[in-house]
Amino acid sequence: MTHATHEVTNQVPPLEGHDVSADPALLEALHRGGAGWAEPELRELGALAGSPRMQALGRQANAHPPVLHTHDRYGHRVDEVEFHPAWHELMTTAVAHGLHASPWRDDRPGAHVARAAKFLVWSQAEAGHGCPISMTYAAVPALRTTPALAERFEPLLASREYDFGLRAPEGKRGLIAGMSMTEKQGGSDVRANTTRAVPAGDHHVITGHKWFTSAPMSDLFLTLAQAPGGLSCFLLPRVLPDGTRNALFFQRLKDKLGNRSNASAEVEYDGAVGWLVGEEGRGVRTIIEMVNSTRLDCVLGSASGMRLGVTQAAHHAAHRRAFGSYLVDQPAMRNVLADLAVESEAATTVALWLAGNRSRLGLAVTKYWVCKRGPAHAAEALECLGGNGYVEDSGMPRLFRESPLMSIWEGSGNVAALDALRAMAREPEAVAEFLAELDAARGADRRLDAAVDAIGDELADPADLEVRARRLVERMALALQGSLLVRYGNPAVADAFCASRLSGDWGVAFGTLPRGVDFAAIVERGSPKL
């Protein structure tokens, strides 16, 4: 017997079976970056990311996080991390579509823009496995400082075959790279590292304890250690060329807030074999390009999370009724959705621009700001679903837990802001290039012009720069986003951005855009295309 109390009404259908890549801001940026040739593959990946199967795999990979096995049943040391099959299928797809190091060996115009667009789309299926994908991408420019190592390993790092398992690197069909930089006494201050590297013929013997090693089951790791000539960069394989295990011992996996599908470990090197990358004593300089690549992926990861949050919130509002009408038709909710969509479009636009332009200063200020906006954006998107958004089944708690990582990885807020100041001090030409980029939109919007003028005034005042670091970097990041949106973006989005973010006609919370904004046009661009 069916009772009226058992009828399910006014519940929102699952957001699945849609093309995640059907994102106007993303597709426009793809073509603008000279990568229009990649749209068919991007669409294929977008349909896959929106499929029920891939969404299920994303849930499974997080519900069954990796497990560390330090010893086998007989007491032998094995130091292996076991992953759920869902993880391996997600990794297989990411590698097959070239989200890792493939662009470095692709001479087509816009190859890195195409890769960035695919990374942004695919991360909406599951974000955690983007960590080893990103580090593999970032390893190549560091290895190229040592041509012999690049020649040896780059083709395998760029291979589109995911070949999981502990075997000698050169006997595999494809490789994944990890990173092991920070130590408990240093953190972001990598020069405080105490890991030692002693020369031993054609390699170094490395001893020390790393506090965070990302993706510990990778094939190769880039690490920092103190050599006789100073802090240096080294490449360590998990398995040595003769098939024996390198002396890398996993102490524990970190119990993290989010990013649960991905393993992060404490690792002890007890006489491990490592090959010098770059010049001895110039380890930080060697890894700087790697850091820039992973910082780009932090921006892409945040932009991906924002787009996912907007589409989930807009989908819910389009199907949920309250107080006599659909939520999306209620002015207060339209304001929230439009504000979230503006933030998302600004992040996507600048992220794809950075993928093609590699502006050192632009990346530094954007990494600070876009990644800092991620958690607030995720919290507001979750709130659009009300109590349903607070429940794990909605997927929004996973999005929220993942969101702070991008602001922490590769330097949290102060590190990122101060790095931008250092870049300006060391490379005055970078400041000129950055300001020229902002001035390219001069005259198109008076609010943007005023914001750019204010930045010029701030840069001309050298007093208390570190005290003002966050405010200055924030303004620079917003002006860059505004300049790009005014020149290339949707007029309604650009107008709302300039009115709120640049002209100050905006409250503290999302949903406080001023009257006169074209809410309907902005929400439509932010809604999923089913």
C-alpha positions as CSV (number, residue, x, y, z in Angstrom):
1,M,0.0,0.0,0.0
2,T,1.4,3.4,-1.0
3,H,1.0,6.3,1.4
4,A,1.1,9.9,0.5
5,T,3.9,10.5,2.9
6,H,6.1,8.1,0.8
7,E,5.7,10.2,-2.4
8,V,8.9,11.9,-3.4
9,T,8.2,15.4,-4.8
10,N,10.2,18.6,-5.4
11,Q,13.5,16.7,-5.4
12,V,16.1,17.6,-8.0
13,P,17.2,15.0,-10.6
14,P,20.9,14.1,-10.6
15,L,23.1,16.3,-12.7
16,E,24.6,13.6,-15.0
17,G,24.7,12.7,-18.6
18,H,25.7,16.2,-19.6
19,D,28.7,17.6,-21.4
20,V,30.9,19.2,-18.7
21,S,32.9,21.0,-21.5
22,A,29.8,22.9,-22.7
23,D,31.1,26.0,-20.8
24,P,31.0,29.2,-22.9
25,A,33.9,30.9,-21.1
26,L,36.0,27.8,-21.5
27,L,35.3,27.2,-25.2
28,E,35.8,30.8,-26.0
29,A,39.2,30.8,-24.2
30,L,40.2,27.6,-25.9
31,H,39.7,29.1,-29.4
32,R,41.2,32.4,-28.3
33,G,44.3,30.5,-27.2
34,G,44.8,28.9,-30.6
35,A,43.7,25.5,-29.5
36,G,40.3,25.3,-31.3
37,W,41.6,22.1,-32.9
38,A,41.3,20.4,-29.5
39,E,37.5,21.0,-29.2
40,P,36.4,17.6,-30.4
41,E,38.6,15.8,-27.9
42,L,37.6,18.3,-25.2
43,R,33.9,17.5,-25.9
44,E,34.6,13.8,-25.8
45,L,36.2,14.2,-22.4
46,G,33.4,16.5,-21.2
47,A,30.8,14.0,-22.0
48,L,32.8,11.3,-20.2
49,A,33.2,13.6,-17.1
50,G,29.5,14.1,-17.0
51,S,28.6,10.5,-17.4
52,P,27.0,8.5,-14.5
53,R,29.8,6.0,-14.6
54,M,32.6,8.5,-14.2
55,Q,30.8,10.3,-11.4
56,A,30.4,7.0,-9.7
57,L,34.1,6.3,-10.0
58,G,34.9,9.7,-8.5
59,R,32.7,8.9,-5.5
60,Q,34.3,5.4,-5.1
61,A,37.8,6.7,-5.3
62,N,37.1,9.0,-2.3
63,A,35.0,6.6,-0.4
64,H,37.8,4.0,-0.5
65,P,41.0,6.1,0.0
66,P,44.5,4.6,-0.5
67,V,45.9,2.2,2.1
68,L,49.6,2.0,3.0
69,H,51.2,-1.4,3.4
70,T,54.7,-1.1,4.9
71,H,55.3,-4.8,5.2
72,D,54.0,-8.0,3.7
73,R,52.5,-10.9,5.7
74,Y,55.9,-12.4,6.3
75,G,57.5,-9.2,7.7
76,H,59.3,-8.1,4.6
77,R,59.4,-4.3,3.9
78,V,57.3,-3.5,0.8
79,D,56.3,0.1,1.1
80,E,53.3,-0.1,-1.2
81,V,50.2,2.0,-1.4
82,E,47.0,0.2,-2.5
83,F,44.4,2.2,-4.5
84,H,40.8,1.4,-5.3
85,P,40.3,0.3,-9.0
86,A,38.3,3.5,-9.5
87,W,41.5,5.5,-9.0
88,H,43.3,3.6,-11.7
89,E,40.5,4.0,-14.2
90,L,40.4,7.7,-13.6
91,M,44.2,7.9,-14.0
92,T,44.0,5.8,-17.2
93,T,41.6,8.3,-18.8
94,A,43.6,11.3,-17.7
95,V,46.8,9.9,-19.2
96,A,45.1,8.7,-22.4
97,H,43.9,12.2,-23.0
98,G,47.3,13.8,-22.4
99,L,46.5,15.7,-19.3
100,H,50.0,15.0,-18.0
101,A,53.2,15.7,-19.8
102,S,52.0,15.1,-23.4
103,P,51.9,18.9,-24.4
104,W,55.7,19.2,-23.9
105,R,56.1,17.0,-27.0
106,D,53.3,18.4,-29.0
107,D,54.3,21.2,-31.4
108,R,50.8,22.2,-32.3
109,P,49.9,25.8,-31.5
110,G,48.0,26.1,-28.2
111,A,49.0,22.6,-27.0
112,H,49.3,23.8,-23.4
113,V,46.0,25.7,-23.6
114,A,44.3,22.6,-24.9
115,R,45.8,20.6,-22.0
116,A,44.7,23.2,-19.5
117,A,41.1,23.1,-20.8
118,K,41.0,19.3,-20.6
119,F,42.5,19.4,-17.1
120,L,39.8,21.9,-16.0
121,V,37.0,19.7,-17.4
122,W,38.3,16.3,-16.2
123,S,38.9,17.5,-12.7
124,Q,35.2,18.0,-12.3
125,A,34.8,14.2,-12.5
126,E,37.3,13.8,-9.6
127,A,40.0,16.2,-8.4
128,G,42.3,14.1,-6.3
129,H,44.0,12.2,-9.1
130,G,44.9,15.6,-10.7
131,C,47.8,15.8,-8.2
132,P,50.1,13.1,-9.9
133,I,48.9,14.3,-13.3
134,S,50.0,17.8,-12.5
135,M,53.3,16.8,-11.1
136,T,54.1,14.7,-14.1
137,Y,53.4,17.8,-16.2
138,A,55.6,19.9,-14.1
139,A,58.5,17.5,-14.0
140,V,59.5,17.9,-17.6
141,P,60.8,21.5,-17.5
142,A,62.9,20.7,-14.5
143,L,64.4,17.6,-16.1
144,R,65.2,19.6,-19.2
145,T,67.9,21.4,-17.2
146,T,69.8,18.1,-17.4
147,P,69.5,16.9,-21.1
148,A,70.7,13.4,-20.4
149,L,67.9,12.8,-17.9
150,A,65.3,14.5,-20.1
151,E,66.3,12.3,-23.1
152,R,66.1,9.2,-20.9
153,F,62.7,9.8,-19.2
154,E,60.7,12.5,-21.0
155,P,59.3,10.2,-23.7
156,L,58.0,7.9,-21.0
157,L,56.6,10.7,-18.9
158,A,54.8,12.0,-22.0
159,S,53.5,8.6,-23.0
160,R,49.7,8.2,-23.1
161,E,49.8,4.9,-21.4
162,Y,49.2,4.6,-17.7
163,D,51.4,1.7,-16.5
164,F,50.9,1.3,-12.8
165,G,53.2,-1.0,-10.8
166,L,56.7,-1.1,-9.2
167,R,59.1,-1.9,-12.0
168,A,62.3,-0.3,-13.3
169,P,61.2,3.0,-15.1
170,E,62.8,2.2,-18.4
171,G,61.0,-1.1,-18.6
172,K,57.6,0.5,-18.4
173,R,55.3,1.9,-21.1
174,G,54.6,5.2,-19.3
175,L,55.8,7.0,-16.1
176,I,54.2,9.2,-13.4
177,A,56.3,11.7,-11.5
178,G,55.9,12.8,-7.9
179,M,57.4,15.5,-5.8
180,S,59.1,15.5,-2.4
181,M,60.2,18.9,-1.3
182,T,59.0,20.0,2.2
183,E,60.3,18.8,5.6
184,K,58.8,19.2,9.0
185,Q,61.3,21.8,10.1
186,G,61.0,23.8,7.0
187,G,57.6,23.6,5.3
188,S,57.6,26.3,2.5
189,D,61.0,27.4,3.6
190,V,62.7,24.7,1.5
191,R,66.2,26.2,2.2
192,A,65.8,24.9,5.8
193,N,65.8,21.3,4.5
194,T,68.2,19.0,6.3
195,T,68.1,16.0,3.9
196,R,71.7,15.3,2.8
197,A,73.0,14.2,-0.5
198,V,76.5,12.7,-0.7
199,P,78.3,12.2,-4.1
200,A,78.9,8.6,-5.0
201,G,80.1,8.3,-8.6
202,D,77.4,8.9,-11.1
203,H,74.8,9.5,-8.4
204,H,74.3,10.8,-4.9
205,V,73.3,8.9,-1.8
206,I,70.4,10.7,-0.1
207,T,69.4,10.5,3.6
208,G,66.6,12.4,5.2
209,H,62.9,12.6,6.2
210,K,60.3,14.3,3.9
211,W,57.2,15.6,5.6
212,F,55.0,15.7,2.5
213,T,55.6,13.4,-0.5
214,S,52.8,13.7,-3.0
215,A,51.6,10.6,-4.9
216,P,54.1,8.2,-3.2
217,M,53.5,5.4,-5.7
218,S,54.9,7.4,-8.6
219,D,57.7,6.0,-10.6
220,L,60.1,9.0,-10.2
221,F,60.3,11.8,-7.7
222,L,61.9,15.2,-7.7
223,T,63.3,16.1,-4.4
224,L,65.6,18.7,-2.7
225,A,68.6,17.9,-0.6
226,Q,71.7,19.6,0.8
227,A,74.7,18.6,-1.4
228,P,78.3,19.7,-0.7
229,G,77.7,22.7,-3.0
230,G,74.4,23.7,-1.4
231,L,70.7,22.9,-1.8
232,S,70.2,20.9,-5.0
233,C,67.5,19.1,-6.9
234,F,67.6,15.3,-7.5
235,L,65.6,12.7,-9.4
236,L,64.9,9.5,-7.4
237,P,63.3,6.4,-8.9
238,R,61.1,4.1,-6.8
239,V,62.8,1.1,-8.5
240,L,66.5,1.2,-9.5
241,P,67.6,0.2,-13.0
242,D,68.6,-3.2,-11.8
243,G,65.1,-3.9,-10.6
244,T,65.8,-3.5,-6.8
245,R,63.8,-1.1,-4.6
246,N,65.3,2.2,-3.9
247,A,65.7,3.0,-0.2
248,L,62.5,5.1,0.2
249,F,60.5,4.0,3.2
250,F,56.9,5.3,3.8
251,Q,56.3,6.2,7.4
252,R,52.6,7.0,7.2
253,L,49.9,8.5,4.9
254,K,48.5,11.8,5.9
255,D,44.9,11.9,7.1
256,K,43.8,14.9,5.1
257,L,40.8,17.2,5.2
258,G,40.1,16.5,1.5
259,N,41.9,15.2,-1.5
260,R,41.1,11.8,0.0
261,S,41.5,9.7,-3.2
262,N,45.2,10.8,-3.5
263,A,47.9,9.5,-1.2
264,S,50.3,11.9,0.5
265,A,53.0,10.4,2.6
266,E,55.9,11.0,5.0
267,V,58.9,9.3,3.5
268,E,62.3,8.5,4.9
269,Y,65.4,8.2,2.6
270,D,67.9,5.9,4.1
271,G,70.8,6.0,1.6
272,A,68.5,6.3,-1.5
273,V,70.0,6.7,-5.0
274,G,69.3,10.0,-6.7
275,W,70.6,11.7,-9.8
276,L,71.5,15.4,-9.8
277,V,69.1,17.6,-11.8
278,G,70.5,21.0,-12.8
279,E,73.5,22.5,-11.2
280,E,74.6,21.6,-7.7
281,G,73.7,24.3,-5.2
282,R,70.9,25.8,-7.5
283,G,68.1,23.5,-6.5
284,V,65.5,26.3,-6.1
285,R,66.3,27.7,-9.5
286,T,66.0,24.3,-11.0
287,I,62.6,23.7,-9.7
288,I,61.1,27.1,-10.3
289,E,59.6,26.2,-13.7
290,M,58.2,23.1,-12.1
291,V,56.6,25.2,-9.4
292,N,55.2,27.6,-12.0
293,S,53.6,24.7,-13.8
294,T,52.0,23.3,-10.6
295,R,50.9,26.7,-9.6
296,L,49.1,27.0,-12.9
297,D,47.3,23.8,-12.1
298,C,46.3,25.1,-8.7
299,V,44.6,27.9,-10.6
300,L,43.0,25.4,-13.0
301,G,41.9,23.2,-10.1
302,S,40.2,26.2,-8.3
303,A,38.6,27.3,-11.6
304,S,37.4,23.7,-12.1
305,G,35.9,23.5,-8.6
306,M,34.1,26.9,-9.2
307,R,32.6,25.7,-12.4
308,L,31.4,22.5,-10.8
309,G,29.9,24.5,-7.9
310,V,28.1,26.9,-10.2
311,T,26.6,24.1,-12.4
312,Q,25.4,22.2,-9.3
313,A,23.8,25.2,-7.8
314,A,22.2,26.4,-11.0
315,H,20.9,22.9,-11.7
316,H,19.4,22.7,-8.2
317,A,17.8,26.1,-8.5
318,A,16.2,25.3,-11.9
319,H,14.4,22.2,-10.5
320,R,13.6,23.1,-6.9
321,R,10.5,25.0,-6.0
322,A,10.0,27.1,-2.8
323,F,7.4,29.8,-1.9
324,G,5.5,29.2,-5.1
325,S,8.2,29.4,-7.8
326,Y,11.4,27.8,-8.9
327,L,14.4,29.1,-7.0
328,V,16.1,30.2,-10.1
329,D,13.2,32.6,-10.8
330,Q,13.6,34.3,-7.4
331,P,15.6,37.6,-7.5
332,A,17.7,36.9,-4.4
333,M,18.8,33.5,-5.7
334,R,19.4,34.8,-9.2
335,N,21.8,37.3,-7.7
336,V,23.7,34.6,-5.8
337,L,23.9,32.4,-8.9
338,A,25.0,35.2,-11.1
339,D,27.7,36.3,-8.6
340,L,29.0,32.7,-8.4
341,A,29.0,32.5,-12.2
342,V,30.9,35.8,-12.6
343,E,33.6,34.5,-10.2
344,S,33.8,31.2,-12.1
345,E,34.1,32.9,-15.6
346,A,36.8,35.2,-14.3
347,A,38.8,32.3,-12.9
348,T,38.4,30.2,-16.1
349,T,39.3,33.1,-18.4
350,V,42.5,34.0,-16.5
351,A,43.5,30.4,-16.1
352,L,43.4,29.6,-19.8
353,W,45.1,32.9,-20.6
354,L,48.0,32.0,-18.2
355,A,48.3,28.5,-19.8
356,G,49.1,30.2,-23.1
357,N,51.0,33.2,-21.9
358,R,53.1,32.0,-18.9
359,S,53.2,35.4,-17.3
360,R,55.4,35.0,-14.2
361,L,53.9,37.9,-12.4
362,G,50.4,37.2,-13.7
363,L,50.6,33.6,-12.4
364,A,51.9,34.7,-9.0
365,V,49.1,37.2,-8.3
366,T,46.4,34.9,-9.8
367,K,47.5,31.9,-7.8
368,Y,47.1,33.9,-4.7
369,W,43.6,35.3,-5.5
370,V,41.8,32.6,-7.5
371,C,42.8,29.9,-5.1
372,K,41.9,32.0,-2.1
373,R,38.4,32.5,-3.5
374,G,37.8,28.7,-3.9
375,P,36.6,27.9,-0.4
376,A,34.2,30.8,-0.2
377,H,32.8,30.0,-3.6
378,A,32.3,26.3,-2.7
379,A,30.6,27.2,0.6
380,E,28.1,29.5,-1.2
381,A,27.4,27.0,-3.9
382,L,26.8,24.3,-1.3
383,E,24.4,26.6,0.6
384,C,22.4,27.0,-2.6
385,L,21.4,23.4,-2.1
386,G,20.4,24.0,1.5
387,G,20.4,21.0,3.8
388,N,20.7,18.7,0.8
389,G,24.0,20.3,0.0
390,Y,25.3,19.5,3.4
391,V,24.8,15.7,2.8
392,E,27.5,13.6,1.3
393,D,25.2,12.2,-1.4
394,S,25.1,15.6,-3.1
395,G,28.8,15.7,-3.7
396,M,29.1,19.2,-2.4
397,P,30.9,18.3,0.9
398,R,33.7,16.7,-1.2
399,L,33.9,19.8,-3.3
400,F,34.1,22.0,-0.2
401,R,36.8,19.8,1.5
402,E,38.9,19.9,-1.7
403,S,38.7,23.7,-2.1
404,P,41.3,24.9,0.4
405,L,44.0,22.6,-1.0
406,M,44.7,24.8,-4.1
407,S,45.5,27.8,-1.9
408,I,47.9,25.7,0.3
409,W,49.7,23.7,-2.3
410,E,52.8,25.4,-3.7
411,G,52.7,28.1,-1.2
412,S,49.8,29.3,0.9
413,G,48.5,32.9,1.0
414,N,51.4,34.8,2.4
415,V,54.0,32.8,0.5
416,A,52.2,33.4,-2.8
417,A,51.7,37.2,-2.1
418,L,55.4,37.6,-1.0
419,D,56.5,35.7,-4.0
420,A,54.7,38.2,-6.2
421,L,56.6,41.0,-4.5
422,R,59.9,39.2,-5.0
423,A,59.1,38.7,-8.7
424,M,58.5,42.4,-9.0
425,A,61.7,43.3,-7.3
426,R,63.9,40.9,-9.3
427,E,62.2,41.4,-12.6
428,P,61.2,45.1,-13.2
429,E,60.4,44.2,-16.8
430,A,57.8,41.7,-15.6
431,V,56.0,44.7,-13.9
432,A,56.1,46.7,-17.1
433,E,54.7,43.7,-19.1
434,F,52.0,43.2,-16.5
435,L,50.9,46.8,-16.6
436,A,51.0,46.8,-20.4
437,E,48.6,43.8,-20.3
438,L,46.2,45.8,-18.1
439,D,46.6,48.9,-20.3
440,A,45.6,46.9,-23.4
441,A,42.0,47.5,-22.2
442,R,42.5,51.2,-21.5
443,G,39.5,53.3,-22.4
444,A,37.0,50.3,-22.6
445,D,35.7,50.7,-19.1
446,R,36.2,53.6,-16.7
447,R,36.0,51.4,-13.6
448,L,38.8,49.2,-14.9
449,D,40.9,52.3,-15.8
450,A,40.5,53.6,-12.3
451,A,41.5,50.3,-10.8
452,V,44.6,50.1,-13.0
453,D,45.6,53.7,-12.1
454,A,45.2,52.8,-8.4
455,I,47.6,49.9,-8.8
456,G,50.2,52.2,-10.4
457,D,49.9,54.5,-7.4
458,E,50.4,51.6,-5.0
459,L,53.4,50.3,-6.9
460,A,55.0,53.7,-6.8
461,D,54.9,53.7,-3.0
462,P,57.6,51.4,-1.6
463,A,56.7,51.8,2.1
464,D,55.5,48.8,4.1
465,L,55.1,46.6,1.0
466,E,55.0,43.4,3.0
467,V,52.3,44.8,5.2
468,R,50.3,45.7,2.1
469,A,51.3,42.5,0.1
470,R,47.9,40.8,0.2
471,R,45.9,43.9,-0.7
472,L,48.2,44.9,-3.5
473,V,48.3,41.4,-5.0
474,E,44.6,41.0,-4.7
475,R,44.1,44.3,-6.6
476,M,46.5,43.2,-9.3
477,A,44.8,39.9,-9.7
478,L,41.4,41.5,-10.0
479,A,42.6,44.0,-12.5
480,L,44.1,41.3,-14.7
481,Q,40.8,39.4,-14.6
482,G,38.9,42.5,-15.4
483,S,41.1,43.4,-18.3
484,L,40.7,40.0,-19.8
485,L,36.9,40.0,-19.4
486,V,36.5,43.5,-20.8
487,R,38.6,42.6,-23.9
488,Y,37.4,39.1,-24.5
489,G,34.6,38.1,-22.2
490,N,30.8,38.2,-22.3
491,P,29.6,41.9,-22.0
492,A,27.2,41.1,-19.2
493,V,29.8,39.2,-17.2
494,A,32.4,41.9,-17.7
495,D,30.0,44.6,-16.7
496,A,29.0,42.8,-13.5
497,F,32.7,42.0,-12.7
498,C,33.8,45.7,-13.1
499,A,30.8,47.0,-11.1
500,S,31.4,44.7,-8.2
501,R,35.0,43.6,-8.0
502,L,36.6,46.8,-9.3
503,S,34.2,49.6,-8.6
504,G,33.1,48.5,-5.1
505,D,29.4,48.2,-5.7
506,W,29.4,44.9,-4.0
507,G,28.8,43.4,-0.5
508,V,31.0,41.0,1.4
509,A,29.0,37.9,0.6
510,F,28.2,36.4,-2.8
511,G,24.8,37.5,-4.0
512,T,25.3,41.2,-3.6
513,L,25.7,42.3,-7.2
514,P,24.2,45.7,-7.9
515,R,20.9,46.5,-9.6
516,G,21.1,46.7,-13.4
517,V,23.2,43.5,-13.9
518,D,21.9,41.2,-16.6
519,F,21.3,38.3,-14.1
520,A,19.4,36.1,-16.6
521,A,22.2,36.2,-19.2
522,I,24.9,35.4,-16.7
523,V,23.0,32.6,-15.0
524,E,22.3,31.0,-18.4
525,R,26.0,30.9,-19.2
526,G,26.7,29.3,-15.8
527,S,24.0,26.7,-16.1
528,P,24.8,23.1,-17.2
529,K,23.8,22.2,-20.8
530,L,21.7,19.0,-20.5
